[in-house]
């Protein structure tokens, strides 16, 4: 936390000093500061730290910085902050409306920027375009936060385009807020494509649209309920039918992104097989029978280390 505040304070000081020194001398124009996150491809983490960022107008270098280490919600990003000089200070540099091309370690970065007076958040990346989704996480009405057990059990957010897994991110660090960030490359999505999400394997209630750049989207989930194998929100005879169909090798109808029967997943900090509701010898008609018993109010006693019917996955 102290590091985070120190970095933010440094960026504020940099912008303030740049503004004071430049506004009176740039040919009548004020100063322009650009700052933001640096990404190498879709990797905006440790690999982007310590890289040199250069800003050019045409072939003239008008700004340079080395990425530092800002910290946000437990995530470490490579970030830059620089003044982009004007033509009055360095011949050939920017005038209002000029295009600024950024480079990361000499490689052209996207997107370009337009020189305008003021301070501008401008994240840059190399490689193909990608869509970034970020925001808060809510699990069953509460923040999906786990700072007691540690990073190994932090929420895992996965993003899908047309049912294909395109990005997955385990929220790391000791969190004070519950948030996520996933980068979806263009090879796994196109402008306008629908993006769906899971949180710890449970379908999220929200979806997004693949758009180049940043999208803020809060995600929430009701979690996974043991025995609700089709993720309908309740354990009922339809789940028993799904188990029988699975046992017979037939397709099972379920909510989009519901775990497929037979999937091994983490449920209450133990690996379990989705659909094997009694945690015994695989998915079979006995699981269907016990599901029907629970539905009529005769819940079977759970086996040792097996979740109880109707229990909801908790962090």
Helices and strands as residue ranges (DSSP letters): H 2-22, E 32-40, G 46-48, E 52-57, E 60-66, E 71-72, E 75-76, E 78-83, E 99-104, E 107-108, E 113-114, E 118-121, E 124-126, E 130-139, E 142-143, G 151-153, E 156-161, E 164-170, E 179-185, G 186-188, E 194-199, E 202-209, E 213-216, E 219-221, H 237-247, E 264-267, E 270-273, H 285-295
